[in-house]
Amino acid sequence: LNGFVKSDFVPYNNLPLAPQFTIVYNGMLYPSQNIKVFLDAFKQLADQFAEHQQQLRLKFPGILFLKDVAKYVREQLKGYEHLLEMTERIPRQEVLNIQASAHLLLMVAHTGSKGIPSSKIYEYLALGKPVLICPGDDDILDQTFQPYNLGYIANTPAEAFEVLQKLFEQFLQGESALNRPDTAYSAQFSREIQVEKLAGLLDEMSL
């Protein structure tokens, strides 16, 4: 596993959370990634908490670079545009700031495919944020985030809504800061630890 360089994320460890309940998806979106599952749940959340909609934000940094994908997301969220923020490609440091201040990071698996991890999964773990896999892949993404104390896996809009409702209610009650990551678990995905594992495997092969 490629893992993450721990020192790259030190400047983002203690940034304050955004004033609105903020969900961030960072990265490319392909046709095989069924983001509609999540978007349907997000719309249900906005409807359920209509009086608190002004405290919701869904951010897609860099998505405007992908014109067709951005158009699809906009069409799916018609009527909810006031909750949506999209940008062109922006510097990595700015993206990390956005993610570090988020309340939830989103990952979308490739439907019908297994063994396709995104490099973002290690970035998400390094940032120590709650992470929603929606939908899951019954493979490496699920296996990585099931043991993580802030990892959630949802395969239907109903399951995703249940997670969103729980986290948004925590936010409204001022309890978001209580979501502390299992740093011992996420640390095993650091580049240093992964290199140690690789070295151990190479040593075994040379015996």
Secondary structure as the mmCIF struct_conf table of DSSP 4:
data_model
#
loop_
_struct_conf.conf_type_id
_struct_conf.id
_struct_conf.beg_label_comp_id
_struct_conf.beg_label_asym_id
_struct_conf.beg_label_seq_id
_struct_conf.end_label_comp_id
_struct_conf.end_label_asym_id
_struct_conf.end_label_seq_id
STRN STRN1 PHE A 4 PHE A 4
HELX_RH_3T_P HELX_RH_3T_P1 LYS A 6 TYR A 12
TURN_TY1_P TURN_TY1_P1 ASN A 13 ASN A 14
HELX_LH_PP_P HELX_LH_PP_P1 LEU A 15 ALA A 18
BEND BEND1 PRO A 19 GLN A 20
STRN STRN2 PHE A 21 TYR A 25
BEND BEND2 GLY A 27 GLY A 27
TURN_TY1_P TURN_TY1_P2 PRO A 31 SER A 32
STRN STRN3 GLN A 33 GLN A 33
TURN_TY1_P TURN_TY1_P3 ILE A 35 ILE A 35
HELX_RH_AL_P HELX_RH_AL_P1 LYS A 36 GLN A 48
TURN_TY1_P TURN_TY1_P4 PHE A 49 PHE A 49
HELX_RH_3T_P HELX_RH_3T_P2 ALA A 50 GLN A 55
STRN STRN4 LEU A 56 PHE A 60
TURN_TY1_P TURN_TY1_P5 PRO A 61 GLY A 62
HELX_RH_3T_P HELX_RH_3T_P3 ILE A 63 PHE A 65
BEND BEND3 LEU A 66 LEU A 66
HELX_RH_AL_P HELX_RH_AL_P2 LYS A 67 GLN A 76
TURN_TY1_P TURN_TY1_P6 LEU A 77 GLY A 79
HELX_RH_3T_P HELX_RH_3T_P4 GLU A 81 LEU A 83
STRN STRN5 LEU A 84 MET A 86
BEND BEND4 GLU A 88 GLU A 88
HELX_RH_AL_P HELX_RH_AL_P3 ARG A 92 ALA A 100
TURN_TY1_P TURN_TY1_P7 SER A 101 SER A 101
BEND BEND5 HIS A 103 HIS A 103
STRN STRN6 LEU A 104 MET A 107
HELX_LH_PP_P HELX_LH_PP_P2 ALA A 109 ALA A 109
STRN STRN7 HIS A 110 HIS A 110
TURN_TY1_P TURN_TY1_P8 THR A 111 GLY A 112
BEND BEND6 GLY A 115 GLY A 115
TURN_TY1_P TURN_TY1_P9 SER A 119 SER A 119
HELX_RH_AL_P HELX_RH_AL_P4 LYS A 120 LEU A 127
TURN_TY1_P TURN_TY1_P10 GLY A 128 GLY A 128
STRN STRN8 VAL A 131 ILE A 133
BEND BEND7 CYS A 134 PRO A 135
BEND BEND8 ASP A 138 ASP A 139
HELX_RH_AL_P HELX_RH_AL_P5 ILE A 140 PHE A 145
BEND BEND9 GLN A 146 TYR A 148
TURN_TY1_P TURN_TY1_P11 ASN A 149 LEU A 150
STRN STRN9 GLY A 151 ILE A 153
BEND BEND10 ASN A 155 THR A 156
HELX_RH_AL_P HELX_RH_AL_P6 PRO A 157 LEU A 172
TURN_TY1_P TURN_TY1_P12 GLN A 173 GLY A 174
HELX_RH_3T_P HELX_RH_3T_P5 SER A 176 LEU A 178
HELX_RH_AL_P HELX_RH_AL_P7 THR A 183 ALA A 187
TURN_TY1_P TURN_TY1_P13 GLN A 188 PHE A 189
STRN STRN10 SER A 190 SER A 190
HELX_RH_AL_P HELX_RH_AL_P8 ARG A 191 SER A 206
#
